Amino acid sequence: MIISNNMHIIEKEGVIYLKFKALDNIDFVNMAVSTRLGGVTKGKELGTLNLGTSTGDSMENIVKNYEIFSKAAGFTVENIVTTKQTHGTNIMVASLKDAGKGVYKERDYDSIDAIVTSEKNLPIAVHSADCIPVTIVDVKNKAVGSAHCGWRGTFDNLASLTYKKMKELFGTEDAICLIGPGICRACYEVSEDLYLQFLSKFDFKDAIIEENNKFYLDLPLINKHILEKEGLKNIIISDLCTCCNKEHLYSHRGLGPKRGIMATITEIREC
């Protein structure tokens, strides 16, 4: 079983999912992260709770998995809006007209790696399988934003751009940021070229590391530092690594390209 100090590991109706303890006393938002366990998909790498349409899984299985996960975690499944990720920096402002896009309806947009909204009962979903899901919860104005930050999104400051978009649209200042689960520093060895690119752009020597002629990026910590520079102070990084926990979580590095995909879903509730 997964063990975490800052996330709840919840098993309900055969589904295992994760929730940040930091949101325990914030009743207007529901946020949960899926695992590999509890769905209908079959396949060693795909696990059973695959929520990614870019895999070899059938859409029938994926929709059923969304329904199973949403029932367990308490989401309005018919309204879920999903990203269409291309490792870019485009941010979608989701409204009720987008309800269901990506699960029950075709998406009429492309290249969306982050979503923000202040709508109630409109769950927004980002996908990951080592990349870093960054979710920002505006406690005062009751708005949320989620971004898919792989190394490209991290390098291009997508988390910061998402926070700025929330500032612009909702007046976001008092916010909690939840980072992860994603790949940890120890599991994310990179090329010297990529290491040097990051080192030339960011002065985060605790997160851009050379050890014994090998090069590593701490993507969760880099995103934390980026957001701190924007003035965000309340930032929690999940202590779960997708690659270290590949028996329970999807990991591209740990399972290969045929793996399934996790979803981080956030919904503003009626209170």
Secondary structure, DSSP 4 states (H G I P E B T S, - for coil): ----SSEEEEEETTEEEEEEGGGTT-TTEEEEEE-S-SSS--STTT-S----TTSSS-HHHHHHHHHHHHHHHT--GGG-EE-B--S---EEE--GGGTTBTTTB--S---B-EEEE--BT--EEEEESSSEEEEEEETTTTEEEEEEE-HHHHHTTHHHHHHHHHHHHH---SEEEEE-SB--GGG-EE-HHHHHHHHHH---TTTEEEETTEEEE-HHHHHHHHHHHTT--EEEE-S-BTTTTTTTS--HHHH-TT---EEEEEEEPP-
